[in-house]
Amino acid sequence: MTGPEVHRRVVFVADDLGMNAAMDRGIAWAREHGPLGGVSLLVTGETSTTAGAWAAECGLAVGLHLAFCAAHPVSPTGDLPVLAKSGSLPSSVFHLAARRVPQDELLREGERQLVRFHDLVGRSPDFLNTHQHAQVLPRVFDVVLALAARHRIARVRSPIDRAPFRPRLGPRHLRRWAWPLVSLAARIQADRIRAAGLRAPDAIIGGQDAELLSLGRLDALWPAVTEIGTLEVVMHPRWSSAERVALGAPVLRDQLEADGRVVIDFRDV
């Protein structure tokens, strides 16, 4: 939320830490060379053990990237008869929405992901968010709020994407078409986030532009978010990505200075 002492702030968060070695390598490099202010740990990822150990020592805010789709569950699949009815979690947030999962299954899996986070990092997460922004689904959102309350986690993501909508054709751009609805749902949820006493950035970029935030794209987006107090930039800086290159580019800091943005850690939200 916007603080009275600093009007315009930005926090860069790298999602999917623990997904695989290429993502972890890129995030570690970005931590060393760029303005990262937080990382989101995917505790069900293939490299989550080594990533959790790195996160414990990285000096950044570390969040739990709750995964209810496109990942492996922590729970035995027999404990999730609907959520993991085929032996795995739904392959995307769209399939998760269609599955009509009981809230108690979502809560059970979320609690077990929190336990695994604590086992890997040695402490509670600084914030919560969700893989593929699944928290815009009402039952998932209720679980995020419940977990935050139970475990006294004060910060969450509010995925209101303020980038101008750019419709593009092709299967890999299908999710982009959902973003006006995602942002609308997140705006509605923002009141409940505040009512619960939780803190969140005012908006994000990097939702509809997931994995596409090159230095040039970031430069084009700053004018579109000038009125946002605290902005979260959601990044996926795998080693071979343009996003990793952008995070390490000296000109990025020049862009931020020209835009009047102060870089913060997610714990300062």
Salt bridges, closest charged atoms under 4 A:
ASP15 OD2 - ARG157 NH1 2.86
ASP16 OD1 - HIS65 NE2 3.13
ASP16 OD1 - HIS131 ND1 3.38
ASP16 OD2 - HIS236 NE2 3.87
ASP79 OD2 - ARG112 NH1 2.89
ASP104 OD2 - ARG108 NH2 3.15
GLU111 OE2 - ARG150 NH1 2.60
GLU111 OE1 - HIS151 NE2 2.77
ASP126 OD2 - ARG123 NH1 3.10
ASP142 OD1 - ARG192 NH1 2.98
ASP191 OD1 - ARG194 NH2 2.39
ASP209 OD1 - ARG166 NH2 3.13
ASP209 OD1 - ARG176 NH2 3.57
ASP209 OD2 - ARG217 NH2 3.18
GLU211 OE1 - ARG238 NE 3.61
GLU227 OE2 - ARG162 NH2 2.48
GLU232 OE2 - ARG157 NH2 2.69
ASP259 OD2 - ARG8 NH2 3.23
ASP259 OD2 - ARG261 NE 3.11
ASP265 OD1 - ARG267 NE 2.82
